[in-house]
Amino acid sequence: MAKTIVDPSNATWRDFFSTDGVFDVYRYQSFIFGLVVIGGLIAAGVNQLSTFVVPDTILGIVGLSQLVYIGGKLVTPTNISDLNAAISALRSDEQKLKAAAVAAKQGQVMSLAEAIPLVGQSTYDAYRQKARDVAAIFTDATGIVVADASLEPLVT
């Protein structure tokens, strides 16, 4: 599922149960646990606050759930390694595009406008599409949007 960017100044009740706009079972569990504790505190009354204890059964269930959550996070592969591989491949393609332009001109290429006819529009378009794909992976992994203008290859 794709993550969506959530504006923190525009909070809703749904945010109690979601992470980046996607339902999160662990947040849901924490919310329910909080309601149980609040309910227990209200039922015990103000006079019993100093002796209030969360039952061991509930603490055990929450602790087991947290162990499962942490274990799941440990075995889930990160998107960062995919992002690093994609950026490395894009840099390699950028170097190949620059080398092809220099080879076609048999000399220094001074601008992108000069390089595109030398390497061909389809080669440039393929590079740009790959750059857009890498930018999408970057945005998904970090939440930072990459400006389209910054996707141009450096050929000088």
HELIX and SHEET records of a PDB file:
HELIX    1   1 TRP A   13  PHE A   17  5                                   5    
HELIX    2   2 VAL A   25  ALA A   44  1                                  20    
HELIX    3   3 VAL A   46  THR A   51  5                                   6    
HELIX    4   4 ASP A   56  VAL A   75  1                                  20    
HELIX    5   5 ASN A   79  LYS A  105  1                                  27    
HELIX    6   6 LEU A  112  VAL A  119  1                                   8    
HELIX    7   7 GLN A  121  THR A  142  1                                  22    
HELIX    8   8 ASP A  148  LEU A  151  5                                   4    
SHEET    1   A 2 SER A  18  THR A  19  0                                        
SHEET    2   A 2 VAL A  22  PHE A  23 -1                                        
END                                                                             
